[in-house]
Amino acid sequence: MAISPDDFDIPVSDYDFAKITNPGSLIDQMAKAGGFTATKLATARDILSEMKQQIDDVEGDPNKVTNWISFPACLCATGTRSFFVEAAKHKMFNVISTTCGTLDHDIARSYQNYFHGAFELDDIELGEHSLMRLGNVIVPNSSYGEIIEEVVMPALEDIYKSRQEETGLTGADAWIGFGSIHLVWELGKRIGKPDSLIYWAWKNQIPVCIPGITDGSIGAQLFMFRQKHRDFHIDTLADEQVMSDLTWDVEVSNALMVGGGISKHHVIWWNQYRGGLDSAVYITTAPEHDGSLSGARLREAISWGKMRPEAPNVCVEGDASVLLPLIGSDLFGGN
C-alpha cells in the first residue's frame, strides 16, 4: 500500500458534550473524536444502518437481501437480549444463527427472573444454594432447569401430536424436514411471550438456526423426550437446506456477528458459496493470536472466500453488552 501524507486530512475533534442529545448523536461524535474503539463503533453503526435500509427497501424479501445475525447464548441471560428481540420485531435480520443456550435463557427469563450478582462470589457456596453463576448474573435452578422442563415438555408433547396430524405420517418419517428452525417456531407459537426472541421469530417467520441444538438445557429436554417417543428426532440437515436456499441466489448478503464459534461459522460458511458476504460487522473480545474463529478478524474470511474483498466491514473489539445497547438505541430508538 502506497501512503501519501495528503491522505490524512480529517482532524481529530474533541467531544462537545453539550450537543449530545441522544445515543445517535453520541456515536456521531465518536466518528469525529477518534479514540480507537469509538471510531470502529461509529463505523459499525453506519454499516448496520445501511443493512437496515437495504432490507427495508425490499420489505424483507430474502430473495433480494439476506441479513444474517449470529450471537452466543450468554447475552440472552442479560438485558442485552432485547437487542435481538427488537431486531426481530423490526425484521432487520431475516436469518439468525445462535446456540442452544439462547433458547434456554430466552424461555426461562420469560417465566422467571435472573438476578444481579458479582464475578467475585464464592461458587462453592452458590452451588450449595442451587444458585448458578453466569459471569455476574445469578441463575437460580428454579429459574432455569426446573422452569424449562415445566413449560417445554408439555409443548413438545403438543408438537409431537400436531406433527403427526399435519404430515399424516408416523414414525421417524414424520420428522423429516423438521429442524431446529421449525422447533423454534413451534415453541414460539406455544410458549413464546412478547418479550422473547422465539415469539418474534415465530410471528415474523424468521429462521433461527441452532446447529448445536443438543448443547444446552433444551437439548437435554429433547433427549429425555425421545426416551418416551423413540421415533422423535430433529432433522439438522433440514436447517442446512434452509441456509443453502437463503444463500445461493440472493442479491445481497450482509451480517452482524457477535462472538465466534459455531454460530459465526455457520454464517460465513454458507456465504462462501455465493462468493462471500457483501458487508459485515464483527464484535468480539477474543485475541487473534490463538488462531480461534472467535479471534479471527474479518480480513481472514476474505482468504477463504467467505467475505468479498471489497465488502465494507469492521471488527469492533469490546463487550457486546455495552456496544449492542448503544447501537440498538440508535437503530431502534424513538429519536
Secondary structure, 3 states (H helix, E strand, C coil): CCCCHHHCCCCCCCCCHHHCCCHHHHHHHHHHHCCCHHHHHHHHHHHHHHHHHHHHHCCCCCCCEEEEEECCHHHHHCCCHHHHHHHHHCCCCCEEECCHHHHHHHHHHHHCCCEECCCCCCHHHHHHCCEEEECCEEEEHHHCHHHHHHHHHHHHHHHHHHHHHHHCCCHHHHHCCCCHHHHHHHHHHHHCCCCCHHHHHHHCCCCEECCCCCCCHHHHHHHHHHHHCCCCCCCHHHHHHHHHHHHCCCCEEEEEEECCHHHHHHHHHHHHHHCCECEEEEEECCCCCCCCCCCCCHHHHHHCCCECCCCCEEEEECCHHHHHHHHHHHHHCCC
